[in-house]
Amino acid sequence: MSARSGVVAYTAAVLVVLAAPAFFVLEWATVGFALLLAGLAVAWVGERRGARSSRHLHSVPGEAARQDPSPASEVSRRDPSLMRDLSLIATGLAIVRIIPLAAELDDWAMARFALALGGAVLVPYLVSRFVYRDRAIGFPWLRDHDGRPNPRWGRLHWSWLGAVLLLGWLILPWYFIGSGVYRNWPVVDTPELIGRLFVGVGAVGIWDELFFICTVFAVLLRHFPAWAANLLQATVFVSFLWELGYRAWGPVLTVPFALVQGFIFLRTRSLSYVVTVHLLFDAVVFAVLVHAHDPQLFDVFPTAP
């Protein structure tokens, strides 16, 4: 990647990613959609210029003779399309934006979440798999993208799971109750509502990894170094969590969480592990929310105000 094409690629990706805070933090839908379109337009222009430069190179006398004319060789040399990959992210973000993200537990709200969030994962996957035919998105639950089994969890893996529980137990009550953001979730004062909250928190946690890690992060890794792709996916991740309810000083927690989840996925390439980490975190979130609304339940948090 040349310096000029690199600047174009980063500009396109940043524009698309900035649609997330426009959508979910500022709640400026028009600006968000404009940023998505601008990012895709920049990526398209960059690819057109790159294609013209490539044709010019191949037109140099004697250059064509040194090229392997076989179609297989041409396919193997072809870089993944940034515009196509960014369009997958843009599609997912646009689908999520069609619904309000305020936490609600009635039947229609839960169905609305299931349809919109499910579509935000399923539609980009189907487009990548059957329209673009490049398998940019995958869900490596037991095997990585190359079909190799995920490594068995070692002592470090299990230690981190324990650390997640401990850190959540100490920090989350202080955050949710001390800042008052627990009020962004509905009151849960019946067994049915507690059950619905449990299902909803867990389902959204699983979706987070399917979209932010396996979709956004995965396609960005095809074009950018790991550090840049991780910062970009964390921007989308944290913006979504802000509208969901993690406000006040929530980004102090959600930014490192999003970055660590990306780092763990880079090291393990295991969807099952990052989902397990997230579900353990969300189990503590669930218990804290229930305790915040009814202090007699789950009264096990020493840092709760």
DAFENNOR-V558289 format. One record per residue. N is the residue number from 1. SS is DSSP state (h for helix, s for strand, l for the rest). OMEGA is omega in whole degrees, 0 to 359 (NA if undefined). Layout:
N;SS;OMEGA / N;SS;OMEGA
This chain:
1;l;179 / 2;l;180 / 3;h;182 / 4;h;179 / 5;h;177 / 6;h;178 / 7;h;179 / 8;h;181 / 9;h;179 / 10;h;179 / 11;h;180 / 12;h;182 / 13;h;180 / 14;h;178 / 15;h;180 / 16;h;182 / 17;h;180 / 18;h;174 / 19;h;181 / 20;h;175 / 21;h;176 / 22;h;179 / 23;h;197 / 24;h;179 / 25;l;180 / 26;l;182 / 27;l;175 / 28;l;186 / 29;h;182 / 30;h;178 / 31;h;180 / 32;h;180 / 33;h;177 / 34;h;178 / 35;h;177 / 36;h;181 / 37;h;180 / 38;h;179 / 39;h;179 / 40;h;179 / 41;h;178 / 42;h;179 / 43;h;181 / 44;h;179 / 45;h;179 / 46;h;180 / 47;h;177 / 48;h;178 / 49;h;178 / 50;h;179 / 51;h;178 / 52;h;179 / 53;h;180 / 54;h;179 / 55;h;178 / 56;h;179 / 57;h;182 / 58;h;179 / 59;l;178 / 60;l;182 / 61;l;179 / 62;l;181 / 63;l;182 / 64;h;180 / 65;h;181 / 66;h;180 / 67;l;174 / 68;l;187 / 69;l;186 / 70;l;178 / 71;h;181 / 72;h;179 / 73;h;180 / 74;h;179 / 75;h;183 / 76;h;181 / 77;h;187 / 78;l;178 / 79;l;175 / 80;l;182 / 81;l;177 / 82;h;181 / 83;h;178 / 84;h;182 / 85;h;177 / 86;h;178 / 87;h;176 / 88;h;177 / 89;h;181 / 90;h;179 / 91;h;179 / 92;h;180 / 93;h;181 / 94;h;179 / 95;h;179 / 96;h;185 / 97;h;183 / 98;l;178 / 99;l;170 / 100;l;184 / 101;l;177 / 102;l;182 / 103;l;177 / 104;l;188 / 105;l;176 / 106;l;185 / 107;h;183 / 108;h;180 / 109;h;180 / 110;h;177 / 111;h;179 / 112;h;177 / 113;h;183 / 114;h;182 / 115;h;184 / 116;h;181 / 117;h;175 / 118;h;178 / 119;h;180 / 120;h;175 / 121;h;187 / 122;h;184 / 123;h;176 / 124;h;179 / 125;h;181 / 126;h;178 / 127;h;179 / 128;h;187 / 129;h;190 / 130;h;177 / 131;h;179 / 132;h;178 / 133;l;180 / 134;l;176 / 135;l;179 / 136;l;184 / 137;l;175 / 138;l;182 / 139;l;188 / 140;l;183 / 141;l;180 / 142;l;181 / 143;s;178 / 144;l;184 / 145;l;179 / 146;l;178 / 147;l;180 / 148;l;179 / 149;s;175 / 150;l;181 / 151;l;177 / 152;l;180 / 153;l;179 / 154;l;183 / 155;h;180 / 156;h;179 / 157;h;182 / 158;h;179 / 159;h;180 / 160;h;177 / 161;h;177 / 162;h;179 / 163;h;178 / 164;h;178 / 165;h;182 / 166;h;181 / 167;h;178 / 168;h;179 / 169;h;182 / 170;h;190 / 171;h;189 / 172;h;177 / 173;h;179 / 174;h;181 / 175;h;187 / 176;h;185 / 177;h;181 / 178;h;180 / 179;h;182 / 180;l;183 / 181;h;177 / 182;h;178 / 183;h;175 / 184;h;175 / 185;l;183 / 186;l;177 / 187;l;178 / 188;l;185 / 189;l;175 / 190;l;178 / 191;h;180 / 192;h;180 / 193;h;177 / 194;h;178 / 195;h;178 / 196;h;178 / 197;h;179 / 198;h;180 / 199;h;183 / 200;h;180 / 201;h;180 / 202;h;181 / 203;h;179 / 204;h;177 / 205;h;177 / 206;h;179 / 207;h;179 / 208;h;183 / 209;h;178 / 210;h;183 / 211;h;187 / 212;h;182 / 213;h;186 / 214;h;178 / 215;h;186 / 216;h;183 / 217;h;183 / 218;h;182 / 219;h;177 / 220;h;178 / 221;l;178 / 222;l;186 / 223;l;188 / 224;l;175 / 225;l;187 / 226;h;184 / 227;h;181 / 228;h;179 / 229;h;181 / 230;h;177 / 231;h;181 / 232;h;180 / 233;h;179 / 234;h;177 / 235;h;179 / 236;h;182 / 237;h;185 / 238;h;178 / 239;h;178 / 240;h;181 / 241;h;178 / 242;h;181 / 243;h;179 / 244;h;178 / 245;l;182 / 246;l;186 / 247;l;185 / 248;l;179 / 249;l;179 / 250;l;179 / 251;h;175 / 252;h;177 / 253;h;188 / 254;h;178 / 255;h;177 / 256;h;178 / 257;h;180 / 258;h;180 / 259;h;180 / 260;h;178 / 261;h;176 / 262;h;179 / 263;h;180 / 264;h;180 / 265;h;177 / 266;h;183 / 267;h;186 / 268;h;188 / 269;l;185 / 270;l;176 / 271;h;182 / 272;h;182 / 273;h;181 / 274;h;176 / 275;h;178 / 276;h;177 / 277;h;183 / 278;h;181 / 279;h;175 / 280;h;176 / 281;h;183 / 282;h;175 / 283;h;177 / 284;h;177 / 285;h;179 / 286;h;182 / 287;h;180 / 288;h;180 / 289;h;178 / 290;h;180 / 291;h;181 / 292;h;180 / 293;h;178 / 294;l;187 / 295;l;178 / 296;l;180 / 297;l;179 / 298;l;180 / 299;l;186 / 300;l;187 / 301;l;183 / 302;l;183 / 303;l;179 / 304;l;181 / 305;l;NA
